[in-house]
């Protein structure tokens, strides 16, 4: 066997082991730590989640799974560029849209910001890759009280033109608080 083949086999075993052994609590801790270490990612995810929740509250969110994923993908891309324009050093290179969608939907679904969405914290192993399948549960997607609070806090007094630092910190902190809520919920 070539070195490349052996490396690939080892990689596949590691990925399979992650999918088979990682708990939701471990995954939530990883999500929280990743957001905490990356201001640009956390601010983008927080801003995307807030815009998602406001769109949901306004009754304009697509309820079809494919349309929903497309909407969140486009929204994530737009919000990433908005954060990059304000804080160029926080995002030295573009983030993968798929990763932004997954992180955003995991926060929304698991921090109890909306119902009707399924976004598992722990990945599955399929076709040699780790996968997190985002789906709608079949019930109508609705905003929760926590989701309303999140959206209200997100845009209360935040004005990108008046004070961009507060604007970015608001969404960063909202992401971290949502991730912390998930960890606390799973720790009980």
N, C-alpha and C positions, 0 to 999 in steps of 0.2 A: 504494500500500500504506500501511496505517496504521502508526503508530509501534509499536503493540502487535504487529502481525504481523511487522514487521522484527525486533523484540526477540525474539520467539518463534523465528524462523528462526535468528537468531544463537545463541540458547540451545541449540537442537537441534543445531546444528553443533558447538558446544563439547562437549556431552554425547557426541555421536558420536565426536569426536576423542579424548576421554578414554578411551572404551571401546576404541578402536582402537589407541591408542598407549601407554597406561599398562602398564608391566610389573608382574609380581608383586612384584618387589623394591621398586619405587616405591610400590605399594599397601601393602606391609608396612611401609615407612618411614612412610607416612601414618597407618596404624593405630597404630603405636608412638608417634608424635608426638601423635596425638589422645588416646591413653590417658594419656600423660605429662602433658599439659596439663590434664586433667580428672580430678581425684581421684575424684569421685563416679562417673563413668563407669567408670574403671578398677577401683575397688573393687567396683562392682556386677558388672562382667564377671568379675572374679576370683572373687567369691563365687558367682556363678551357675555358672561353670565347675567350681569345687570341689564344689558340691552335685550337679551333673550327674555328675561322676566318681564321687562316693560312691554315688549312685543306681545308676550303671552297675556299680560294684564289688559292690553288694548284689544285683545281678541283677534290679532292678526297673525298668530303663529300657525304654520302649517301643521296639520295633525297626521298627515301621511308620513310614514317612516322615511321614505326616500326623499321627499320634499323637505322634511325636517333636517335630515343630515346635510342636504345641500344648503339649506338656509344657514345652519350653524357653521358650515365650512366657509361660506361667503362672509358671514358675520365675523368669524375668527380672523380671517385674512384682513378684513377692513380694520378691525380693532388692533391687530398687530401693527399695521402700518400707522395707525393713529398714535399708539404708544411709542413706536420708533421715531416718529416725527417730533414728539415732545422730548423723549429721552433716548437719543440715538446711541448713547453708550450702553444702555441697558439691553439692547438687542443688536450686538455686533453683526449678526447674520440672521437671516429669516429663520423662523421656527417652522417645523413641519406642521402643516395644517391639520393632518390627521391626529397628531399628538395634542394640538390645541383643542380640537373637537372632543377627543376622549377626556382630557382633563376637565374641560368645561362641563361636559355631560355627567362625568362622575361627581363633580361638586353639586350640580343641580339635583341629580337623582338621590345621592347618598347623604347630602346635608339637608334633605327634606325641604328643598326650596320649591319643588314642583312634584306633582304626582303624574303617573301615566307614562313614565320613562324608566327604562331599565338600563343601567350602565354599571356592570359589575366592576368591583375594584380589582379583583384577582383575574389574571389572564388565563386563557385556555391555550393549549398547544395544538395547532392545526397546520398541516402542510409545511412543517419545518419552521413555523413562526409562532411567536406569541401573539395572541389576538384578544381584543376586548370588543365584544359585540354590543353595539348600542342599538336599542330597539324601543319601540313603543309597546306598551303592555296590552293594548286593546281598549283600554278605558280612555276617556278624554283627558288630554293633558291640561292640568289645572295648576294654578299658582297656589301655594300654601301661605299661611300667615307668616312663616319664616321667610318665604320668598318675597312677600310684600315688604317685610322689614328690610330685607337685603336690598331690594330695589329702591326703597325710600332712603336708606342710608347712603346708597351709592350716589344719588344725585342731589342730596340735600346739601346745599351750600358749596357744591363742587363746580368750579368754573375754570376750565382749562386756560382761559385767557387771563383771568384775574390772578390765579395762583397755580401754575402747573405742578408744583411740588405736592401740594395738598391733593390735587386731582390724582396724581399717580399713587401717592401713599394711600388714598382712600381705597382704591381698587386692590392694591397689594394687601392691605390689612383685611379687607373683606374676604379675599381668597384664603388667607391664612386662617381666619376665624372659621370659615366654612370647613376647611380641612381639619381644624382642631375639633370642631363639633362632631365630625365623622369619627375621629379617633375616640373621643369621649363616649360616643354612642356605642361603638363596638367594644369598648373596654368594660361596659357594664355587664 
